């Protein structure tokens, strides 16, 4: 209500956004306090005698308070610059032919199940099927609250150990797939791209999408020559829309490259060395000779491998965020 407050729209919008974020936190706290207050009153009443309905309400209040507290803790752990942004994910199989291609497809299914549980939406912008099964490469964007902040925990090498269904001798195989995650920075990005640095190619889209997709050169491949960064998009129905989507992802990738350069400079000053080879897997999924999924950074373990492959990723995401918070 202050005079002239809305004269500077950018400043006003920034402040109102901060207010909204603070209110969201206080609402969480108020909800937890109310639920615990109700639970405390229910405990006092239950001391005088059993009451099935009151016991159910007590359990409901405690469960709701616990969920709100976990959400509040998660929010506190997601304070980095791009945590609130959508994410761009890319899954690429390692050496191993069909077995690795199938593992890459299994990872995509795992993430899609997790997104469904979270109420997130995703859109595949590029998918290259494997020769026999699985996928050679897939890129998709993820939209949802703190999408990048949650999914950044998945960046790295994922290792699978199982009896391969593609091996007639039923031998145990180890497969690898890399998962890359970057924030999808929407709106104005402070990244300058010279037109002469771009090589733009069009080609006929493949895969699902109907007859229209397969008979027109609507798919777009953009190469940023100085960094050899390649982005493809074939999801949209027109070449123009595919080009716009590809450019947005390209800008996000170039921004991530700039951020990585800054982190590498800081690491050099600290004297740190990072091994980014195939041996540095972040997580192992072992289905044979025992059942275990282990994150090698947070040391979180889950014995039910199938539940993880069905999207039970929250224990690993939370473990990663907690580890990151304590190491900063």
Residue pairs with C-beta under 8 A, 6 or more apart in sequence:
5 12
6 12
24 75
25 72
25 75
28 68
28 71
28 72
28 75
29 72
31 64
31 65
31 68
32 65
32 68
32 69
32 72
35 61
35 62
35 64
35 65
35 68
36 61
36 65
38 57
38 58
38 61
39 58
39 61
39 62
39 65
42 54
42 55
42 57
42 58
42 61
43 58
45 51
45 54
46 54
46 55
46 58
74 146
74 318
74 321
75 146
77 321
77 322
77 324
77 325
78 84
78 146
78 149
78 150
78 321
80 149
82 148
82 149
82 183
82 185
83 146
83 148
83 149
83 152
84 145
84 146
84 148
84 149
85 147
85 148
85 183
85 184
85 185
85 186
86 141
86 142
86 143
86 144
86 147
86 148
86 183
86 184
86 186
87 141
87 142
87 147
87 148
87 151
87 152
87 181
87 182
87 183
87 184
88 139
88 140
88 141
88 142
88 181
88 182
88 183
88 184
88 249
88 252
88 253
89 111
89 139
89 140
89 141
89 142
89 151
89 154
89 179
89 180
89 181
90 137
90 138
90 139
90 179
90 180
90 181
91 104
91 107
91 108
91 135
91 137
91 138
91 177
91 178
91 179
91 180
92 104
92 136
92 137
92 177
92 178
92 180
93 100
93 101
93 103
93 104
93 130
93 134
93 135
93 136
93 137
93 175
93 176
93 177
94 100
94 157
94 175
94 176
94 177
94 178
94 278
95 176
96 103
96 173
96 175
96 176
98 130
98 131
98 132
98 133
98 134
98 166
99 164
99 166
99 167
99 173
99 175
100 134
100 175
100 176
100 177
101 130
101 131
101 132
101 133
101 134
101 135
101 136
102 130
102 133
102 134
102 165
102 166
102 175
103 134
103 158
103 160
103 175
103 176
103 177
104 130
104 134
104 135
104 136
104 137
104 138
104 177
105 130
105 133
105 134
105 135
106 134
106 160
106 309
107 158
107 177
107 179
108 135
108 138
108 140
109 309
110 308
110 309
110 310
110 311
110 313
111 122
111 151
111 154
111 311
111 313
112 122
112 311
113 309
113 310
113 311
114 311
114 312
114 313
115 121
115 122
115 142
115 144
115 311
116 311
117 311
118 144
118 150
119 144
120 142
120 143
120 144
120 147
121 142
121 143
121 144
122 140
122 141
122 142
122 143
123 140
123 141
123 143
123 235
124 138
124 139
124 140
124 235
125 139
125 140
125 141
125 232
125 233
125 234
125 235
125 245
125 246
125 249
126 137
126 138
126 139
126 232
126 233
126 234
126 235
127 135
127 137
127 138
127 139
127 207
127 234
128 135
128 136
128 137
128 138
128 206
129 135
129 136
129 206
129 207
130 136
132 166
133 166
139 231
139 232
139 249
141 184
141 249
142 148
142 151
148 181
148 182
148 183
148 184
150 317
151 181
151 317
152 181
153 316
153 317
153 320
153 321
154 179
154 181
154 313
154 317
155 179
155 180
155 181
155 282
156 178
156 179
156 280
156 281
156 282
156 283
157 176
157 177
157 178
157 179
157 278
157 280
157 281
157 282
158 176
158 177
158 178
158 179
158 281
158 282
158 283
158 285
159 174
159 175
159 176
159 281
159 283
159 284
159 285
160 174
160 175
160 176
160 177
160 284
160 285
160 287
161 172
161 173
161 174
161 284
161 285
161 286
161 287
161 288
162 172
162 173
162 175
162 286
162 287
162 288
163 170
163 171
163 172
163 173
163 287
163 288
164 170
164 171
164 172
164 173
167 173
172 288
172 289
176 278
176 281
182 252
182 253
182 255
182 256
183 252
183 255
183 256
184 248
184 249
184 252
185 251
185 252
185 255
186 248
189 251
189 252
189 255
191 251
191 254
191 255
191 258
193 224
193 250
193 251
193 254
197 224
197 225
197 226
198 222
198 223
198 224
198 225
199 222
199 223
199 225
200 220
200 221
200 222
200 223
200 243
201 220
201 221
201 222
201 223
202 217
202 218
202 219
202 220
202 221
202 239
203 217
203 219
203 221
204 214
204 215
204 216
204 217
204 218
204 219
205 213
205 214
205 216
205 218
205 219
205 234
206 214
206 219
206 234
207 213
207 234
209 234
209 235
212 218
212 237
213 234
213 237
216 239
217 239
218 234
218 236
218 237
218 238
218 239
218 242
219 232
219 233
219 234
219 239
219 242
220 232
220 233
220 234
220 239
220 242
220 243
220 246
221 230
221 231
221 232
221 246
222 230
222 231
222 232
222 243
222 246
222 247
222 250
223 229
223 230
224 230
224 231
224 250
224 254
227 254
227 257
229 250
229 253
229 254
229 257
231 246
231 247
231 249
231 250
231 253
232 246
233 242
233 243
233 245
233 246
233 249
234 242
235 242
235 245
236 242
236 245
267 273
267 274
281 296
282 295
282 296
282 297
283 293
283 294
283 295
283 296
283 316
284 292
284 293
284 294
284 296
285 293
285 305
285 308
285 309
286 292
286 293
286 294
286 305
287 305
291 303
291 304
291 305
292 301
292 302
292 303
292 305
293 301
293 302
293 303
293 305
293 308
293 316
294 300
294 301
295 301
295 316
295 319
295 320
297 319
297 320
297 323
298 316
298 319
298 320
298 322
298 323
299 319
300 315
300 316
300 319
302 308
302 312
302 315
302 316
304 312
308 316
